[in-house]
Amino acid sequence: MWFVSHIFAKPEDARDPRIDLYKKSDLRGLPPTIIINAATDPLRSDGDLLAAALRQAKLMTVYKLHPGTAHEFFGMDKVVPNASAAQKFAGEEHGKRLR
């Protein structure tokens, strides 16, 4: 709730279906999705739930969990070894979709 109070004008805004996708009943029309999760992250469960909802809706979903990582690891490739692997994975997966 601390984050919500600093991001949204009012708490109800966090339930907007454009924000709270995994609770949205109709996911049709969403694009192929690549979800890269850190193992230790307050948002990890959101990534897990979104991946499950997208798969249940039969949408193309690629999910990768990086062990030994924490929130915001993705851009820290100079100091977090798994960050380079995550960046490479993201680039390769995006490349597959653009062909």
DRENZALO-409872 format. One line per field, with one value per residue: residue number from 1; residue in one letter; y, z, x of N, C-alpha, C in turn. Coordinates in steps of 0.001 Angstrom, whole numbers, plus 500000, padded with zeros to 6 digits. Each point is the difference from the previous one (the first is absolute). Example, Ala and Ser with C-alpha at 12.3 -4.5 7.8 and 13.67 -1.06 7.14 Angstrom:
<atoms>
num = c(1 | 2)
residuo = c(A | S)
n_c2 = c(494310 | 501050)
n_c3 = c(507800 | 499280)
n_c1 = c(513190 | 499650)
ca_c2 = c(501190 | 501190)
ca_c3 = c(500000 | 500060)
ca_c1 = c(499110 | 500820)
c_c2 = c(501200 | 501090)
c_c3 = c(500000 | 500730)
c_c1 = c(500900 | 499230)
</atoms>
This chain:
<atoms>
num = c(1 | 2 | 3 | 4 | 5 | 6 | 7 | 8 | 9 | 10 | 11 | 12 | 13 | 14 | 15 | 16 | 17 | 18 | 19 | 20 | 21 | 22 | 23 | 24 | 25 | 26 | 27 | 28 | 29 | 30 | 31 | 32 | 33 | 34 | 35 | 36 | 37 | 38 | 39 | 40 | 41 | 42 | 43 | 44 | 45 | 46 | 47 | 48 | 49 | 50 | 51 | 52 | 53 | 54 | 55 | 56 | 57 | 58 | 59 | 60 | 61 | 62 | 63 | 64 | 65 | 66 | 67 | 68 | 69 | 70 | 71 | 72 | 73 | 74 | 75 | 76 | 77 | 78 | 79 | 80 | 81 | 82 | 83 | 84 | 85 | 86 | 87 | 88 | 89 | 90 | 91 | 92 | 93 | 94 | 95 | 96 | 97 | 98 | 99)
residuo = c(M | W | F | V | S | H | I | F | A | K | P | E | D | A | R | D | P | R | I | D | L | Y | K | K | S | D | L | R | G | L | P | P | T | I | I | I | N | A | A | T | D | P | L | R | S | D | G | D | L | L | A | A | A | L | R | Q | A | K | L | M | T | V | Y | K | L | H | P | G | T | A | H | E | F | F | G | M | D | K | V | V | P | N | A | S | A | A | Q | K | F | A | G | E | E | H | G | K | R | L | R)
n_c2 = c(498799 | 499913 | 499024 | 499389 | 500322 | 499552 | 499070 | 499647 | 500721 | 498826 | 499286 | 500457 | 500975 | 499361 | 500083 | 501039 | 499471 | 501215 | 500061 | 499535 | 499706 | 499400 | 501052 | 500487 | 500021 | 501007 | 499079 | 499681 | 499877 | 499402 | 500634 | 499295 | 499267 | 500723 | 499114 | 500921 | 499014 | 500832 | 499196 | 501055 | 500126 | 501169 | 500089 | 499079 | 500052 | 501301 | 499810 | 499246 | 500863 | 500990 | 499322 | 499639 | 501260 | 500413 | 499058 | 500298 | 501232 | 499055 | 500949 | 500325 | 499196 | 500767 | 499078 | 500862 | 499131 | 501042 | 498801 | 500291 | 500476 | 501327 | 500646 | 500377 | 498682 | 500140 | 501211 | 499033 | 499846 | 501184 | 499810 | 499692 | 498867 | 499720 | 501249 | 499668 | 498897 | 500769 | 500885 | 499031 | 499388 | 501188 | 500276 | 498795 | 500075 | 501237 | 499601 | 498944 | 500924 | 500564 | 498727)
n_c3 = c(500000 | 500538 | 499123 | 500256 | 501255 | 499460 | 499440 | 500680 | 499347 | 499776 | 501092 | 499697 | 499697 | 501055 | 500057 | 499401 | 499101 | 499699 | 501293 | 500362 | 499045 | 500970 | 500466 | 498874 | 499756 | 499181 | 499755 | 499262 | 498971 | 501109 | 499878 | 499222 | 501072 | 500356 | 500987 | 500496 | 500879 | 501013 | 500537 | 500390 | 499940 | 500519 | 498730 | 500546 | 501036 | 499756 | 499797 | 501100 | 500654 | 499504 | 500185 | 501173 | 500197 | 499506 | 500677 | 501045 | 499580 | 500058 | 500684 | 498978 | 500883 | 500134 | 500900 | 500631 | 500928 | 500504 | 500363 | 501274 | 499595 | 500017 | 500466 | 498765 | 500011 | 499195 | 500469 | 500858 | 498685 | 500410 | 500807 | 499169 | 500163 | 500697 | 500230 | 499720 | 500705 | 500912 | 499833 | 499964 | 501026 | 500565 | 499644 | 500376 | 501098 | 500170 | 499748 | 500714 | 500761 | 499716 | 499965)
n_c1 = c(500825 | 501216 | 500310 | 498864 | 500253 | 501122 | 499262 | 498933 | 499106 | 499407 | 499846 | 498782 | 500873 | 500469 | 498683 | 500508 | 499175 | 500388 | 499806 | 498842 | 500884 | 500658 | 499360 | 500464 | 498717 | 500195 | 500916 | 498927 | 500804 | 500418 | 501140 | 500833 | 500238 | 501053 | 500013 | 500812 | 500087 | 500195 | 500882 | 500695 | 498692 | 499654 | 500429 | 500770 | 499198 | 500148 | 501294 | 500025 | 499226 | 500737 | 501115 | 499515 | 499618 | 501160 | 500625 | 499259 | 500309 | 500961 | 500623 | 500787 | 500587 | 501057 | 500365 | 500778 | 500331 | 500616 | 500476 | 500050 | 498831 | 500102 | 498965 | 499765 | 500154 | 498960 | 500064 | 500252 | 500158 | 500421 | 498963 | 499012 | 500701 | 498917 | 500375 | 501245 | 499811 | 499424 | 500968 | 500884 | 499421 | 499853 | 501240 | 500377 | 499257 | 500409 | 501239 | 499650 | 499482 | 501177 | 500309)
ca_c2 = c(501201 | 501164 | 500322 | 500484 | 501364 | 500914 | 499917 | 500315 | 501111 | 499404 | 498542 | 499290 | 500028 | 498785 | 498930 | 500275 | 498780 | 500203 | 499810 | 498732 | 499137 | 498586 | 499860 | 500372 | 498787 | 499762 | 500373 | 499929 | 501184 | 500356 | 499477 | 499015 | 500622 | 499423 | 500413 | 499655 | 500228 | 499790 | 499034 | 500737 | 501223 | 500166 | 499899 | 498676 | 499337 | 500626 | 499387 | 498617 | 500024 | 500464 | 498905 | 498978 | 500513 | 500055 | 498616 | 499511 | 500628 | 499421 | 500996 | 499642 | 500540 | 499457 | 500371 | 499596 | 500388 | 500002 | 499749 | 500800 | 501406 | 500809 | 501047 | 500937 | 499396 | 499903 | 500957 | 500024 | 498952 | 500197 | 499457 | 498829 | 499108 | 499574 | 501095 | 499839 | 498883 | 500460 | 500922 | 499197 | 499264 | 500949 | 500357 | 498849 | 499773 | 501070 | 499744 | 498942 | 500552 | 501011 | 499359)
ca_c3 = c(500000 | 499986 | 498601 | 499420 | 500474 | 499360 | 498540 | 499525 | 500666 | 501041 | 500017 | 499018 | 498694 | 499862 | 499474 | 498584 | 499262 | 499240 | 500970 | 500682 | 498871 | 500262 | 500506 | 498916 | 499549 | 498568 | 499600 | 498542 | 499353 | 500523 | 499134 | 500613 | 501181 | 500605 | 501394 | 500624 | 501432 | 500964 | 501018 | 501209 | 499484 | 500511 | 498888 | 499373 | 499931 | 498908 | 498763 | 499973 | 499759 | 498633 | 499090 | 500088 | 499374 | 498555 | 499506 | 500093 | 498880 | 498796 | 499342 | 499979 | 501188 | 500354 | 501387 | 500458 | 501366 | 500168 | 501393 | 500538 | 499610 | 500742 | 499241 | 499227 | 499593 | 498543 | 499453 | 500825 | 499479 | 500405 | 501346 | 500242 | 498853 | 499331 | 499232 | 498594 | 499448 | 499838 | 498870 | 498786 | 499839 | 499536 | 498611 | 499132 | 499934 | 499189 | 498625 | 499448 | 499720 | 498948 | 498710)
ca_c1 = c(499175 | 500887 | 500253 | 498748 | 499752 | 500951 | 499896 | 498656 | 499303 | 499151 | 500223 | 499161 | 500657 | 500810 | 499143 | 499737 | 500363 | 501241 | 501081 | 499799 | 499652 | 499711 | 498633 | 499105 | 499335 | 500174 | 501354 | 500129 | 500539 | 501315 | 501067 | 500888 | 500583 | 501197 | 500082 | 501270 | 499826 | 501079 | 499587 | 499646 | 499404 | 498640 | 499057 | 500104 | 498692 | 499248 | 500472 | 499509 | 498549 | 499753 | 500359 | 498952 | 498775 | 500223 | 499987 | 498624 | 499296 | 500603 | 500831 | 501410 | 500640 | 501302 | 500272 | 501340 | 500351 | 501456 | 500387 | 501095 | 499866 | 499042 | 499309 | 500831 | 501268 | 500104 | 500962 | 501209 | 500875 | 501392 | 500208 | 499141 | 500224 | 498769 | 499409 | 500413 | 499230 | 498618 | 499970 | 500173 | 498750 | 498979 | 500308 | 499723 | 498552 | 499415 | 500429 | 499152 | 498653 | 500088 | 500325)
c_c2 = c(501259 | 500427 | 500598 | 501450 | 501013 | 500016 | 500506 | 501156 | 499489 | 498479 | 499232 | 499952 | 498750 | 498840 | 500232 | 498776 | 500167 | 499817 | 498581 | 498932 | 498589 | 499775 | 500367 | 498736 | 499690 | 500518 | 499946 | 501308 | 500446 | 499361 | 498848 | 500692 | 499216 | 500560 | 499490 | 500398 | 499800 | 499064 | 500679 | 501372 | 500148 | 499888 | 498620 | 499319 | 500622 | 499416 | 498579 | 499957 | 500452 | 498899 | 498922 | 500452 | 500050 | 498599 | 499418 | 500565 | 499535 | 501032 | 499569 | 500713 | 499277 | 500527 | 499493 | 500573 | 499891 | 499833 | 500924 | 501464 | 500693 | 501049 | 500968 | 499419 | 500148 | 500943 | 500043 | 498984 | 500167 | 499349 | 498766 | 499074 | 499588 | 501102 | 499899 | 498888 | 500422 | 500947 | 499250 | 499227 | 500915 | 500372 | 498875 | 499753 | 501088 | 499803 | 498939 | 500550 | 500993 | 499402 | 499679)
c_c3 = c(500000 | 498555 | 499351 | 500396 | 499345 | 498474 | 499487 | 500785 | 501127 | 499913 | 498959 | 498623 | 499757 | 499443 | 498544 | 499191 | 499127 | 500894 | 500558 | 498991 | 500372 | 500607 | 498933 | 499425 | 498524 | 499564 | 498487 | 499454 | 500556 | 499124 | 500665 | 501119 | 500502 | 501411 | 500571 | 501465 | 500758 | 501083 | 501289 | 499576 | 500575 | 498911 | 499331 | 499877 | 498914 | 498657 | 499847 | 499651 | 498576 | 498996 | 499996 | 499309 | 498482 | 499390 | 500024 | 498858 | 498655 | 499170 | 500089 | 501167 | 500232 | 501394 | 500384 | 501384 | 500140 | 501473 | 500428 | 499633 | 500859 | 499069 | 499382 | 499575 | 498514 | 499419 | 500721 | 499546 | 500382 | 501357 | 500318 | 498788 | 499266 | 499175 | 498525 | 499330 | 499754 | 498808 | 498677 | 499685 | 499446 | 498546 | 499031 | 499842 | 499177 | 498526 | 499319 | 499581 | 498839 | 498635 | 499237)
c_c1 = c(500865 | 500257 | 498757 | 499761 | 500927 | 499899 | 498662 | 499390 | 499119 | 500136 | 499186 | 500655 | 500843 | 499191 | 499602 | 500444 | 501246 | 501219 | 499965 | 499591 | 499600 | 498634 | 498967 | 499379 | 500251 | 501367 | 500193 | 500541 | 501341 | 501073 | 500746 | 500782 | 501198 | 500080 | 501315 | 499893 | 501303 | 499485 | 499546 | 499498 | 498596 | 498939 | 500012 | 498640 | 499129 | 500419 | 499500 | 498513 | 499671 | 500333 | 498925 | 498720 | 500139 | 499967 | 498595 | 499161 | 500554 | 500762 | 501462 | 500693 | 501316 | 500314 | 501378 | 500242 | 501515 | 500359 | 501147 | 499939 | 498951 | 499411 | 501013 | 501340 | 500278 | 501060 | 501332 | 501038 | 501471 | 500285 | 499154 | 500109 | 498729 | 499352 | 500377 | 499215 | 498557 | 499886 | 500134 | 498714 | 498906 | 500227 | 499702 | 498504 | 499304 | 500349 | 499158 | 498641 | 500017 | 500292 | 498757)
</atoms>
